[in-house]
Every structure is written in C-alpha cells, then in structure tokens.
Amino acid sequence: MRQPADPTIWCPPARMQVLPLQDATQNLHSNLILHWHLAPALATSQDMSEFDFLSGIDAVPPTPILIAPQPVLREVTRDVRPEDIAFIREQLPGMFSAMYKAPGIGLAAPQVGLGMRFALVDVAEEDAPREPMLLINPEIISDSDQLAAREEGCLSLPNQYAEVVRPESIRVRYRNLAGETIEHDASGLLATCIQHEMDHLDGILFVDHLSTLKRNMIMRRLAKEQKLGRR
Ligand SMILES: [Zn+2]
C-alpha cells in the first residue's frame, strides 16, 4: 500500500475468508499445518531479530512489483506451511527493499508473483525508526463497529488513489518466521494497511471496494498511463 493522505470517517465491516489449501499435496502437509495450528505459543510482539538484513537493505536489489491487471494479483493465495519458511526468508530482503524504495507501507506476496499467504507492513514515518512487520497466514479475529474512510493507494496500481471505508481498528492473528502465533491490536493507518494487504492475499484490490463506475475509471486511467510509460 502507498502512504495515503487524509483519514476521515467510516461503513460496512471487512470480509473474512477461511481458505482451503488448494493443491494436490494437501494431505501430505495436513499434519504439519495441524501441528502449527495447535501450537499454543503466543508471542507478545514481533521478534526484531527476524529483520537483521534491514541494516543493509538499501543495497539490496528490489524485487519487481507486478502492476494490475496482472492475473496473479487476482488469485487467492494458499496458506504458508512450515516448509515454506526458508523460501520466504530468502524473498524478504528483495521484498522489503522494493517496499521501502517505492516508497510504500505494505507489500503482499502476490504483488511479487508469490501465491502464498504473507505480507509485509511498515507504517513508520519516513524519518522515524523502521517498524517492520511480517504477517504469515494472517486472520482478522475481531474488528470495530466504528469505520474509517482513508485514502488508499497501491504499489500495483501506481498513481491511483481513492477513499476506502474499513473498520477503524482490528485484532489480527498471524505467525512469525519462528512459527509463533502473534496477536496484534491495530488501529488507524496500521489497521487500514493490514486490511489492504490481507485483501491482496484473497485477490482483492482496493478499487474493488469502490463503485463499478469509479473502479473502471481508475483501471482505465492506469492502463492509459502504463501505455504511456508513466509510473
Ligand atoms: Zn496494494
């Protein structure tokens, strides 16, 4: 997600989806998944040692970000499994580099062509210390009745912005690289950003929250700008 401009007010609650594993190896991995799901460890915060590579992130080549209407942006991702972690670890430096260079405040796996359920977020101000989050298999376990409208943008829809209404605060549960469960209360910009990134994991773009008319207008404008070679 790109840094939006102004927050304002509220509307309908965010959707939640529980998605089945979608490939033929489902049975093979089901025991591992079950084990993960039963693991009671509840970490209180993100383990920052997971992000040691960030000290040299400026020198890391950014992973190319896919631009809509790339079909992979419309696919529903599959859950991350314990055996995916080594691969994800390898992807992180390039993905964080891409997000920070854009600059953006969130990047979901499908935006770099990966059909897995994880996303990066960092809503820290540009001159403040970084606050990286990696959300693996995130799920929203509660959200507020109070809604907020914020202007959103997306690294996969460059230069396009629109106001989207979502719950003002959420409680999200996810895994870290160590497989620990983390629950995090988020509000304001962070809540918006996490919901935006989680939408990507279900093949949903922020324009899907707008009227058909508005969405078509934005998609046409994006196509035109891309054709002209603008960013
Ligand atoms: Zn986005």
Residues whose N, C-alpha, C, O or C-beta is under 5 A from the ligand:
A	BS01	ZN	M1 G153 C154 L155
